[in-house]
Amino acid sequence: MFVPFKDLALASCTVLLWAAALTAQAEEHKMMHKQVASAQSMAEVVSTSGVVKGVLAETNQLKVQHQRIPEWDMRQMQMKFNLAPGLQATDFQEGQEIRFRLQQQNMMTFTITDVADQ
């Protein structure tokens, strides 16, 4: 059986394009899996401590100078945190040292979920 060169070349190109599409799809799947795993690790609750630098009663938030958080590779810094239901900003005062549990919901949303008794 004789296969013309043109038909063989067309079949080869089709196979190469199909293989490239499968490789791209596999890479995309790997990337999505990594993003899901990263998002799951971001939701992890960690414990840290810090000093209240501001009480934002109107938004039920605290500004806290927190210690380094190695689980998130986060340096020591001052940040604004949301308070979980049941916690009220008005229960805190500037200068107060607190030990708390912190949850990251997405890249820049952090919530204090619990504060240890001082």
Residue pairs with C-beta under 8 A, 6 or more apart in sequence:
39 106
42 72
42 104
42 105
42 106
42 107
43 103
43 104
43 105
44 71
44 103
44 104
45 101
45 102
45 103
45 113
46 69
46 71
46 72
46 101
46 102
46 103
47 99
47 100
47 101
47 102
48 66
48 67
48 69
48 99
48 100
48 102
49 66
49 67
49 97
49 98
49 99
49 100
50 64
50 65
50 66
50 67
50 97
50 98
50 100
51 64
51 65
51 95
51 96
51 97
51 98
52 62
52 63
52 64
52 92
52 93
52 94
52 95
52 96
52 97
52 98
53 63
53 64
53 65
53 78
53 94
54 62
54 63
54 80
54 94
55 62
55 63
55 89
55 90
55 92
55 93
55 94
56 62
56 63
56 80
56 89
57 89
57 90
59 89
60 82
60 83
60 87
60 88
60 89
61 80
61 81
61 82
61 83
61 89
62 80
62 81
62 83
62 89
62 92
62 112
63 78
63 79
63 80
63 81
64 78
64 79
64 81
64 98
64 100
64 112
65 76
65 77
65 78
66 76
66 77
66 78
66 79
66 102
67 76
68 74
68 75
68 76
69 102
72 104
79 110
81 102
81 110
81 111
81 112
82 109
82 110
82 111
82 112
83 89
83 111
83 112
84 103
84 111
84 112
84 113
84 114
87 112
87 114
87 115
92 98
96 118
97 118
98 115
98 116
98 118
99 115
99 116
99 118
100 112
100 113
100 114
100 115
100 116
101 112
101 113
101 114
101 115
102 110
102 111
102 112
102 113
103 110
103 111
103 113
104 110
105 111
